[in-house]
Each structure stands twice: as C-alpha cells, then as structure tokens.
Amino acid sequence: MGSAPTTGPLHVAAIDANGKKRALLVDDDGALKVATSVPTTVRSGQVKIVTTGTAVQLPAYQLRNGVAIKAHVANAQPDATNMLSAMVGPSGVTMQYDGAGNGYPLSPGEGASFACADASDVWLVGTAGDIFSFEGN
C-alpha cells in the first residue's frame, strides 16, 4: 500500500471501542507521538476530616492526568501506640497502619499522586480536624 509523500506533521485520528477520540502525530523528524487534548480546567480544593476514622471522598471531577494530594503540615502526627495514621486510598480506606491496612500513609506535609479518571475515586481518612489539599486536571 503506497502513499504520497507529505510535508509537515502527519496527524492520524480514530475513535476507540469506547467512543473516545484517539490521535497520533508523526512529527517532521519521523518521531511518533501520542496526541491528547490538553485539560481545560485545573481542579483544586481542600477536604477536612470531621470525625476521626471516618473517610472523606474527594469531590467528583473528571481528570486526564490524575490528582495530587498533600496533608496539611498541622495535621495530627501518626499514632504509633495505636498503629493509626492519616491515609489516602480507595473507598473503604481505614487508618489501620500495621502492615495489613489498605491505605497509603500521609504524615503532616507529605503528598502523593494518583493516576485516576475521577477525583472521587480517592478517599482520605485521619484525625478530626486534619486538612488535605488536592489538585488535578
């Protein structure tokens, strides 16, 4: 199968099985790049733990590049005596920090990022008054 020579970048687009537009770009130097649209909005905010041990869900925001979360520097320190810590994770995340927990611990001032399609996939749990900031796009 032949084709005529082109000048400048060559763009190829298609619709995948889920109905989403996918695109490829062959640059002038022959490099193949995946072309995705740039997010139009940066989403950011804060959530506060109201009740110790009760997880809080991030708001529903569609994302392309995931979300970053940071624990406020004034949050409670992890409790080594009771093996409890502020955690980030999926629905059902607990403060359990004994090797069998289901969350990622966030000490005061620490952060983590997650590749997810919606911010509401992420839950936070900690001590009453703990604040977490988030941003994503």
C-alpha positions, 0 to 999 in steps of 0.5 A: 500500500503506497502513499504520497509523500507529505510535508509537515506533521502527519496527524492520524485520528480514530475513535476507540471501542469506547467512543473516545477520540484517539490521535497520533502525530508523526512529527517532521523528524519521523518521531511518533507521538501520542496526541491528547487534548490538553485539560481545560480546567485545573481542579483544586480544593481542600477536604477536612476530616470531621470525625476521626476514622471516618473517610472523606471522598474527594469531590467528583471531577473528571481528570486526564492526568490524575490528582495530587494530594498533600496533608496539611503540615498541622495535621495530627502526627501518626499514632504509633501506640495505636498503629493509626495514621492519616491515609489516602486510598480507595473507598473503604480506606481505614487508618489501620497502619500495621502492615495489613491496612489498605491505605497509603500513609500521609504524615503532616506535609507529605503528598502523593499522586494518583493516576485516576479518571475521577477525583472521587475515586480517592478517599482520605481518612485521619484525625478530626480536624486534619486538612488535605489539599488536592489538585488535578486536571 
